[in-house]
């Protein structure tokens, strides 16, 4: 019980010191003790000389006047002149403050010498000003401003990081909100086409569509989701799209059914590429129209390959990437935001084939 009381008392004392900034006093005492140690030539000499009343008064005057000058600069000159870009006035007032501080430090010594008398003492005061109080005042002012400006810079950087993070989160939410209506529109349009052609296929499509919506609404609200869930979602979507293709269509897929580790990935990152492949596939009647989709994991590297045949007269796929294609624009932006320096995206098109290759460095899902 006594230990707890002692701990609480120490805690209250610490809180009082921090709240009233008493630790500043300890800092300035330590700073001047260090300065005097260098000036006098050793710690023992400092202790020996401080025991003398005149030297002790001089030491205290260093602490009080220089600390006062530093805080005057930090809390008055910097906000009033430096932060308002009044640089000439700021520098002028800093120089004046340093000179005033250096002179004020001498006053206790001057008074002491006045009562003692003697010209040698006044000559010593002049030398004391130029070799000690003035350099020390410049040093303390420089140190104080450096600490303050560094603290302000770190605070500004922290605020900037918070703002950038908030901006990033807002932008990602906006990109996802853009993607969802885009996906819904395309899928509903596909089912609508099937209703008049094949009622049974349309019914099956609606079942798959409901599964996709369930996934979208309840299972992927996090910024990162398990990779195997995303692949399962892609598999359902591909099956849904495959239902409305004609007989002259060939689909080849290699989607891993088992992932060795529980890697995570941003949801809906791959969907726009698959949508684009189905949307801009060729419409040949004499040769097959093909889509090839392949996903492989090489250690922690995720590789996604997709290609589709195109008609050489149509530039739809390229235009979708460069000028239109809301989904593809969004996924490019998301890649830059979520995987900076951790992805490569290559998109190319020949006269007959449109290819996309995406490589990502994935991480293990937290909590697993």
C-alpha positions, 0 to 999 in steps of 0.5 A: 500500500505504501508503495502505491502511495509513493508511486501516486505521489511521484506521478502527481509530482511528474504531472505537475512538473510537465504541466507547469513546464518546470523541466525547462528550468532543469534544461537551462541549468544543465545547458549553462552548467555544460557551457561553463564546464567548457568555458572554465575547463572542467566540472570540478572547477565549475563546482569550485567557482560556483561556491563563490557568491559572486560566481553563483550570482553570475551563473544564476543571471545566465540562466534567468536572462538567457531563458527569458530572452529565448522565450521572448523570441519563441513566443513573441518574435517568431509568431509576430514577425517570422511566421508573418514573413517580416524577416528583416524586422525579425532578424533585427529584433533577435540581434537586439534581444541577444545584445540586451541579454548579454548586457543584462547578464553583466548587471549583477557582476557590475553591481558587485564590482561597483561595491568592490571598486577597482578598474581591473574589475571593469576591464574584466567585465568588458572582456567578460561581455565579448568572450562569454556573455555575448557568445553564450547568449548567441548560443542559447538563442540559436539552440532555443530557436532550433528546438522550436523550429524543429518542433514546429516542423515535426508538428507540421509534418505530422499534420500533413501525414494525417491530412494525406491519410484522410485524403487517401481514405476519402479518395479510396471510398469514393473510388469504390462508390464509383465502382459499385454502380458501374458493376451493377449496371453492367451485370443487370444489363447482361441479365436483362439481355438473357431474359428474352433469350433463355429464361433458365439461364436468366434464372441461374444468372440471377442466383449468381448475381445475388451471391455476388451482391451478398459478397459485395454488401457484407463480406468486403467492407474492409480495405483488405480481404483474404485473397481466396475470397476475392478469387472465389468472387471472380470465379462466380463473376466469370461464370455469370458472364460466360452464361451470356456468351455465344457458341463461338466463345472459348474461355480458359481460366487458371484460378488457384483453388487453394492459397498456401498462405492467407494473403490479403488484397484490396477488394474489386481490384481485378474486376475491371480488367475482367469486365473490360475483357468481356466487354471488348472481346472480338465478335468474329463469326469465322474464328473463336473469340477467346478470353484467357485468365490466369492467376499464380502465386510465386511466394508473396508475389501475385501475378494476374494475366488476362487476354482477350481477342479483339477485332483489328478494326476496333480500338475499343479496348485501348480507348477504354483504358486511355480515354474511357472505362471508368472501372479501369481508371479507378483501378489504376488510381487505386493501385497507385494509392494502395500499392505504391512501388509494389506493383507493375501493370503492363497493358498492350494490344496487337491487331488480334489480342489485348493483354493485361499483366498485373504483378503485386507484392502481397502481405499476410492478412493481419490476425492470421 
